Amino acid sequence: MKIYVIRHGLTELNKKGVINGHIHDNLAAEGISQAKMAAPLMPKTIKHIYSSSLNRAKQTAEILNEELRVPLTLHDELMEVNFGILNGTPFLDEYKKKHKSQQYDWGPSGESIEDVKKRVLKILRQIRSESSDGEALMVAHGGIVRLMYLLQDGVAIDEIENASLHSFDLNKILGPSK
């Protein structure tokens, strides 16, 4: 089963180079424009939108759904990586390197890569069981898109652009469905 994943549109914290992690950051004007431009490009085979519950992803999903008009549900499992006490601080190069390499543990107040994998795999299994009749769209975050590439291809991906669309094979990530 194919699944599409789009990163949320640009936010004010993204523009400032600040770690938004679990912060409920809203889309900037540019992010709203990005989502509106992406909406008509979404595959018409999408039957359901699964969105992160964080504001920036929810707003992006709602804009996309003006075009798609399918059921939309919010899921905490799709939230960005929790950077713990680093949420709301400048995204320094040392943090970017750890985050992009998928070799991180953000300490006692944040998440490890294993924590994030566990929650993402849980929602992927749910999506596969609920969406067997058509393709699904996930609206998520850069860290989640990077993890999807790692799960599918075993490769850590560098930059994930705002409002960029990616496709994945759930059977390759989760194994064949039974």
C-alpha positions in Angstrom: 0.0 0.0 0.0 1.3 3.4 -0.9 1.1 6.3 1.6 1.8 9.9 0.9 3.4 12.2 3.5 3.6 16.0 3.3 5.5 18.2 5.7 3.5 21.1 7.1 3.9 24.6 5.6 6.5 27.1 6.8 6.0 28.6 10.3 7.4 31.7 12.0 9.6 29.6 14.2 10.9 27.8 11.0 11.8 31.2 9.6 13.7 32.2 12.8 15.6 28.9 12.9 14.0 27.9 16.2 13.2 24.3 17.3 9.5 24.0 17.3 9.3 20.3 18.2 6.1 20.0 20.3 5.3 23.7 20.3 1.9 24.5 18.8 3.3 26.9 16.2 1.0 28.3 13.5 1.7 28.6 9.8 3.2 31.8 8.5 1.6 33.5 5.5 4.1 31.8 3.3 3.2 28.4 4.8 -0.5 29.0 4.1 0.5 29.8 0.5 2.6 26.7 0.3 -0.3 24.5 1.4 -2.7 26.2 -1.0 -0.3 25.6 -3.9 0.2 22.0 -2.9 -3.5 21.2 -2.6 -4.3 20.7 -6.3 -1.2 18.5 -6.7 -2.4 15.9 -4.2 -3.2 12.5 -5.7 -7.0 12.2 -6.2 -6.8 8.6 -4.9 -6.4 9.8 -1.3 -9.2 8.5 0.8 -8.2 9.8 4.3 -5.9 12.4 5.8 -4.1 11.5 9.0 -2.5 14.6 10.5 -0.3 15.5 13.4 -2.3 17.2 16.2 0.2 20.1 16.3 -1.3 23.4 14.9 1.0 23.8 12.0 0.2 20.3 10.6 -3.5 20.6 11.4 -3.7 23.9 9.5 -1.9 22.4 6.5 -4.2 19.4 6.5 -7.3 21.6 6.7 -6.1 23.6 3.7 -5.3 20.5 1.7 -8.7 19.0 2.6 -10.5 22.0 1.0 -9.4 20.3 -2.2 -9.5 16.6 -1.2 -12.7 16.6 0.9 -12.0 13.4 2.7 -12.1 12.3 6.3 -9.4 14.0 8.4 -8.3 12.8 11.8 -5.6 14.1 14.2 -3.0 11.9 15.8 -0.4 12.6 18.5 1.7 9.8 17.0 2.5 12.0 14.0 3.8 14.9 16.2 7.3 16.2 15.5 10.1 14.8 17.6 10.0 16.1 21.2 13.3 17.9 21.7 12.5 18.3 25.4 14.1 21.4 27.0 15.5 22.3 23.5 11.9 23.1 22.2 11.8 26.8 21.6 15.6 27.3 21.4 17.8 28.1 18.4 18.3 25.1 16.1 22.1 25.0 16.4 24.2 23.1 13.9 25.0 20.4 16.5 21.3 19.7 17.0 20.6 19.7 13.2 23.4 17.1 12.7 22.0 14.8 15.4 18.4 15.2 14.2 19.3 14.6 10.5 21.4 11.5 11.2 18.5 9.9 13.1 21.1 9.0 15.8 19.7 11.0 18.7 18.3 10.8 22.2 17.1 14.2 23.4 17.5 13.4 27.1 15.1 12.8 29.9 12.7 15.6 28.8 12.8 14.6 25.1 12.5 11.6 22.9 14.9 9.0 21.6 14.8 7.7 18.0 13.3 4.5 19.4 10.5 6.4 21.1 9.6 8.1 17.8 9.8 4.9 15.8 7.5 3.1 18.3 4.7 5.8 18.0 5.1 6.2 14.2 5.0 2.4 13.6 1.8 2.3 15.7 0.0 4.8 13.5 1.3 3.3 10.3 -0.2 -0.1 11.3 -3.5 1.7 12.1 -3.4 3.5 8.7 -2.8 0.3 6.8 -5.7 -1.5 8.6 -8.1 1.4 8.0 -7.0 2.4 4.5 -6.8 -0.9 2.6 -9.2 0.4 0.0 -7.2 3.5 -1.1 -4.2 5.6 -0.5 -3.8 7.8 2.6 -2.1 11.1 3.2 -0.1 11.9 6.4 0.5 15.5 7.3 3.5 15.6 9.6 6.9 17.1 10.2 10.4 17.0 8.9 11.6 14.6 11.6 8.7 12.2 10.8 9.4 12.3 7.0 13.1 11.6 7.7 12.1 8.6 9.9 9.9 7.3 7.1 12.9 7.2 4.7 15.0 5.5 7.4 12.3 2.9 8.0 11.8 2.3 4.2 15.3 2.6 2.8 17.6 2.5 5.8 18.9 5.9 4.7 19.0 9.2 6.7 17.8 12.1 4.6 19.1 15.6 5.0 16.6 18.4 4.4 12.9 18.0 4.1 11.3 21.1 2.5 8.1 22.6 3.9 5.0 21.4 2.0 7.1 18.8 0.1 5.2 15.6 -0.8 6.8 12.2 -0.4 5.5 8.7 -1.1 6.3 5.4 0.8 5.4 1.7 0.5 3.9 0.6 3.8 4.5 -3.0 2.9 8.2 -2.3 2.7 8.1 -0.5 6.1 5.8 -2.8 8.0 6.2 -6.1 6.0 3.5 -7.7 3.9 0.0 -7.4 5.2 -1.7 -10.6 6.3 
